[in-house]
Amino acid sequence: MSARTRTAVRPGWMETPKPLTQAAKALALVAVVLLVCVPFLVIVSTSLASTDEVVEGGGWVLWPTEPTLDAYRDILDGGIVTHALGVSAGVTIVGTLLSLACTVTLAYALSRPGVFGGKPVLLLILFTFLFPPGMIPSFLLVKELGLLDNYASLVLPVLVNVFNLVVLRGFFQGIPEELYEAARLDGAGDWRVLVSVVLPLSKAALAVVGLFYAVAYWNSWFYASLYLESDHWPLQQVLRTYVVSGSGLTDATTGEGTITAPQTVQMAVLVIATVPILLVYPFLQKYFTKGVLTGAIKS
């Protein structure tokens, strides 16, 4: 298709882009990419730099001349970071699966017309979204349930997210009613309809909601600081304690001190905490627009 043909089929309300406008958009895009990529490059480069190079660079390195993995060896050999990484991975996997199961079943029930008590339950759920419980009531509830210093305290209080529930409910409502009726005529019950009809058509929404849950569980540190002892902390709480608070985690990690610059070890912990969940995004990127917008607009 020629340029003239492409111009001819443009909508009447859409003007022809001007070269200056296109150049400005390209520059803005490049600026945004640099703002995102350069800090991450500095973090990775600093974690791979040697002690002398970090000191000479004032604590930051844009490109290491002699890359080394000493920082990663220091933090992984001690056991604290590796244990915290296992805790974060376990909580993320188990929490995401449980949250998806509960959210899907509840959203499906609330999406069907004529469900007994559906509207009051939906209003009650939305009420918790507008008026969330405070920190002290949440802590007292977890304590009364005997969940202190238990990994379940990181999952059960946040098992169902209201926003994710509303998105899935709207997506389920967008499925043509004829498909539900056809499944009913074939003798399918509610569980059969959910598993055989609804879920296969909702892969985009499930992927997005699952990613939202996984990111939330992976990045969670606040509940860990409230409910867990330090030897049960997930990776994000270890990261916060060491990088933000500046606590002496290095000595506990490496045993008898470390030969690596503290800034290097901090950046290495930051990379380990960021990269795993970051690798998931490219595989689910294509589902974002379809999954979120469809459910949100229908709601």
C-alpha positions in Angstrom: 0.0 0.0 0.0 1.5 3.3 -1.1 1.8 6.4 1.1 -1.0 8.2 -0.8 -3.4 5.2 -0.3 -2.6 5.1 3.5 -3.3 8.9 3.6 -6.6 8.4 1.8 -8.0 5.8 4.2 -7.2 7.8 7.3 -10.3 8.9 9.2 -11.6 12.4 8.5 -11.1 13.6 12.0 -7.4 12.5 12.0 -5.1 15.0 10.5 -2.0 14.1 8.5 1.0 14.0 10.9 3.5 16.7 10.3 7.3 16.0 10.2 7.9 18.2 13.2 5.3 16.5 15.2 6.7 13.1 14.4 10.2 14.2 15.3 9.0 15.6 18.6 7.2 12.3 19.4 10.4 10.4 18.5 12.5 12.6 20.8 10.0 12.2 23.6 10.0 8.4 23.2 13.8 8.3 23.2 13.9 10.5 26.4 11.5 8.3 28.2 13.5 5.2 27.2 16.7 6.7 28.5 15.1 7.8 31.7 14.0 4.1 32.3 17.1 2.3 30.9 20.0 4.4 32.2 19.2 4.1 35.9 18.8 0.3 35.5 22.1 0.2 33.5 23.8 2.0 36.3 22.5 -0.4 38.9 23.6 -3.5 37.0 27.0 -2.0 36.1 27.6 -1.0 39.7 26.8 -4.5 40.9 29.3 -5.9 38.4 32.1 -3.3 39.1 35.2 -3.9 41.2 35.7 -2.3 44.6 38.4 0.2 43.3 36.2 1.2 40.3 33.2 1.9 42.5 35.3 4.0 44.9 36.8 6.0 42.0 33.4 6.6 40.5 32.0 8.0 43.7 29.7 4.9 44.4 28.3 4.6 40.9 29.6 3.1 37.6 28.0 3.5 34.2 30.1 0.8 32.5 32.5 -1.5 34.4 35.9 -1.9 32.7 36.6 -5.2 34.6 33.2 -6.9 35.4 33.2 -9.2 38.4 30.6 -11.3 40.1 32.1 -10.9 43.6 29.1 -9.0 44.9 26.7 -11.8 43.8 29.0 -14.5 45.3 29.1 -12.6 48.6 25.4 -12.2 49.0 24.5 -15.7 47.7 27.1 -17.6 49.7 25.9 -16.4 53.1 22.3 -17.9 52.9 20.2 -14.9 54.0 19.5 -13.7 50.5 19.0 -17.1 49.1 16.6 -18.0 51.9 14.7 -14.8 51.4 14.6 -15.4 47.6 13.1 -18.9 48.2 10.5 -17.3 50.6 9.5 -14.7 48.0 9.3 -17.3 45.3 7.1 -19.6 47.4 4.8 -16.9 48.6 4.4 -15.5 45.1 3.6 -18.8 43.5 1.3 -20.1 46.2 -0.3 -16.7 46.8 -0.9 -16.1 43.1 -2.5 -19.5 42.5 -4.8 -19.1 45.6 -5.7 -15.5 44.7 -6.5 -16.5 41.1 -8.7 -19.4 42.2 -10.7 -17.3 44.7 -11.0 -14.3 42.5 -12.1 -16.4 39.5 -14.8 -18.3 41.4 -16.1 -15.2 43.2 -16.1 -13.1 40.0 -17.9 -15.8 38.0 -20.6 -16.1 40.7 -21.1 -12.3 40.8 -21.2 -12.0 37.0 -24.2 -14.3 36.6 -27.6 -12.7 36.8 -30.1 -13.9 39.4 -27.5 -15.2 41.9 -29.0 -15.1 45.4 -27.4 -12.3 47.4 -25.1 -11.3 44.5 -25.7 -7.6 44.7 -25.3 -7.2 48.5 -22.1 -9.2 48.4 -20.8 -7.1 45.5 -21.6 -3.9 47.5 -20.0 -5.3 50.5 -16.8 -6.0 48.5 -16.8 -2.6 47.0 -17.2 -1.1 50.5 -14.0 -2.7 51.6 -12.3 -1.1 48.5 -13.5 2.4 49.6 -12.9 1.9 53.3 -9.9 -0.5 53.8 -9.1 -1.6 57.3 -6.3 0.1 59.2 -3.0 -1.3 60.2 -3.9 -1.9 63.9 -7.2 -3.8 63.2 -5.4 -5.9 60.6 -2.6 -6.7 63.0 -5.1 -7.7 65.7 -7.0 -9.9 63.4 -3.9 -11.7 62.2 -2.8 -12.1 65.8 -6.2 -13.5 66.9 -6.1 -16.0 64.0 -2.6 -17.2 65.2 -0.9 -16.2 62.0 1.9 -14.2 63.5 5.3 -15.4 62.2 3.5 -17.5 59.7 3.8 -17.2 55.9 0.0 -17.4 55.6 -0.1 -13.9 57.0 1.4 -12.6 53.7 -1.4 -14.3 51.7 -4.7 -14.5 53.5 -5.2 -10.8 54.4 -4.8 -9.9 50.7 -6.2 -13.0 49.1 -8.7 -11.2 46.9 -8.0 -7.8 45.4 -11.2 -5.8 44.6 -9.8 -4.2 41.5 -8.9 -7.6 40.0 -12.2 -9.0 41.0 -14.1 -6.2 39.2 -12.0 -6.6 36.1 -12.6 -10.3 35.9 -16.3 -9.9 36.7 -16.6 -7.4 33.8 -14.8 -9.7 31.5 -17.0 -12.6 32.3 -20.1 -10.5 31.7 -18.7 -9.6 28.3 -18.9 -13.3 27.2 -21.9 -13.8 24.9 -24.9 -15.1 26.8 -25.5 -17.6 24.0 -22.5 -19.6 25.0 -23.8 -19.9 28.5 -27.2 -21.0 27.2 -25.6 -23.5 24.8 -23.6 -25.1 27.6 -26.7 -25.3 29.8 -28.6 -27.1 27.0 -25.8 -29.6 26.8 -26.3 -30.3 30.5 -23.3 -28.5 31.9 -23.4 -27.3 35.5 -21.8 -24.2 36.9 -18.4 -25.7 37.4 -18.4 -27.2 33.9 -19.4 -23.9 32.3 -16.6 -22.1 34.2 -13.9 -24.6 33.3 -14.9 -25.5 29.8 -16.4 -22.2 28.5 -15.4 -19.2 30.6 -11.8 -19.9 31.5 -10.6 -20.7 27.9 -12.2 -17.5 26.7 -10.6 -15.4 29.5 -6.9 -16.2 29.0 -6.1 -12.5 28.4 -7.8 -11.3 31.6 -6.4 -14.2 33.7 -2.9 -13.5 32.5 -3.1 -9.8 33.4 -4.8 -10.4 36.8 -2.3 -13.2 37.6 0.6 -10.9 36.8 -0.9 -8.2 39.0 -1.2 -10.7 41.9 2.4 -12.0 41.3 3.9 -8.5 41.2 2.0 -7.6 44.4 3.2 -10.7 46.3 6.7 -10.4 45.0 7.1 -6.7 45.9 5.3 -7.0 49.3 7.4 -6.1 52.3 5.1 -4.1 54.6 3.2 -7.1 55.9 6.4 -9.0 56.4 7.7 -6.3 58.6 4.6 -6.5 60.7 3.9 -10.2 61.0 7.2 -12.1 60.5 10.5 -12.4 62.4 13.7 -11.4 60.6 14.7 -15.0 59.9 11.5 -15.5 57.8 11.6 -12.3 55.8 11.1 -12.3 52.0 13.5 -10.8 49.6 11.9 -7.3 49.4 12.1 -6.8 53.2 15.7 -7.9 53.2 16.3 -5.5 50.4 14.6 -2.6 52.3 16.5 -3.4 55.5 19.9 -3.4 53.8 19.6 -0.8 51.0 17.1 1.7 52.4 17.7 1.4 56.1 21.4 0.8 55.7 21.5 -2.1 58.3 24.5 -4.3 58.5 23.2 -7.2 56.5 26.5 -7.8 54.8 28.2 -9.1 57.9 25.4 -11.7 58.4 25.5 -12.6 54.8 29.2 -13.1 54.2 30.2 -14.2 57.6 33.5 -12.4 58.4 32.9 -9.2 56.4 33.3 -8.6 52.7 35.9 -7.4 50.3 33.2 -5.9 48.0 32.2 -2.3 48.2 28.9 -1.9 50.1 27.3 0.0 47.2 28.2 -2.9 44.9 26.5 -5.4 47.2 23.4 -3.2 47.6 23.0 -3.0 43.8 23.5 -6.7 43.5 20.7 -7.3 46.0 18.5 -4.9 44.0 19.2 -6.7 40.7 18.3 -10.0 42.2 15.1 -8.6 43.6 14.1 -7.0 40.3 15.1 -9.2 37.5 12.9 -12.4 38.2 9.6 -10.6 38.1 10.8 -8.3 35.3 11.4 -11.3 33.0 7.7 -12.2 33.1 6.5 -8.9 31.6 7.5 -9.5 28.0 5.5 -12.8 27.8 2.3 -11.1 29.1 2.6 -7.7 27.5 0.3 -8.6 24.6 -2.6 -9.4 27.1 -2.5 -6.0 28.9 -4.8 -4.0 26.7 -7.3 -6.7 25.9 -7.5 -8.1 29.4 -7.7 -4.9 31.4 -9.7 -2.6 29.1 -12.3 -5.2 28.2 -13.1 -6.0 31.9 -12.9 -2.4 33.1 -15.1 -1.0 30.3 -17.7 -3.6 30.7 -17.8 -3.0 34.5 
